[in-house]
């Protein structure tokens, strides 16, 4: 919860969600658990507000932000999900992608680039939805009976929170729609030709709205008797990376931010014109702040694995009990001692779009220990960001003079210093790292009919920031970066082709 006048964070609550890995390369979440975690966070946050003697009647609007691309199909008559949500970095659709590629002249992965801004990849929702229609009998049946609804997580939440089976609103916003591969980013409508290509019935798709308008109002929660925010409008909706762009106040052409979460996402605002990358970036809708307002576009570089590499060191290798301990291990050595880690657990995203890559750790000697591996893992996050920044500088023609950053991993001071060293430019972090939530709140508060938040740059409070300046010489940085790129080349072409069960054919 934020103060609309000062953008100050007043109260918050968070719940960690379980991820399920039913097979190698598969990543799922329970849509009901996601919804219940939202109910719980709303209730607990409101309790904390009461403890601070802040009247929750002052909450004027609600914004939704979500991990994009994650795909869920539910039954509109029962309100039940028909399968787990398939998470954005899930790889089960590799064979679906290969099958679809065969139907494209010249197997051109970028066949829909000028309509959608996206390459054909396991990453986007259309291929996940295609897999569900091909493999889940219940979903096939629900589509035939006219009971199925598809959405990214924002749609599932808004539909459920505005009444579900009892008049719930089935909608999404332009930013989330632009990540499905079914949406024309110029006409701002679902594209009939793409729906035909993926064989997806258009009637299961949500209505596409702007990122800032009243979609509906909250209804009482079924599991908590109270429903603290009943009747409050839901009036902001942005995919997480787009919300962070707004929260970082990147409203000017050429402003960019990098979010360090499970993955890493660098977005650069390109204004009201869509710029198409020659260097492996994707074109996406940045935001559309109202029904009658223009859409703004962004170039985006996506890295699949960032924070997830720290979680992997913690949970899979057990070299540390907490994420903080990984930072301490790295700090103790201050170098990877020539060890390089390419965390291509889900293939490589931008700028390579190479699903056959797999993770590798190379340059090991008898001297290498867990501290060096921890350092190499943090360095990998920074090198991946550098690759994307290089691509962005080439596409935009104007090199960034500093990088604005946010997300959970920015609390790691070693990572932020490393990032500045590897980019050879300052890294600027706002003192309040929850910029994604802030962006959703701004969109909600600025909506027509709510209007408690001004998005006019003159009215926005200057955010206090921490700056990290480069501390190593550029030659050292270039040498390490060149070695990293050599390691990336070695990670490619590992899997020849994965069958639908994740095993090589």
PyMOL commands that set and color helices and strands:
alter all, ss='L'
color gray80, all
select helices_A, chain A and resi 31-51+56-58+94-101+105-107+113-116+125-135+137-144+153-161+174-177+192-198+202-204+240-247+307-315+323-333+370-396+408-411+413-423+435-445+457-459+474-491
alter helices_A, ss='H'
color red, helices_A
select strands_A, chain A and resi 28-29+61-66+71-75+85-86+148-152+171-173+183-184+189-190+207-209+212-217+233-239+256-260+264-271+282-287+296-303+340-342+360-362+402-406+426-430+465-468
alter strands_A, ss='S'
color yellow, strands_A
deselect
rebuild
show_as cartoon
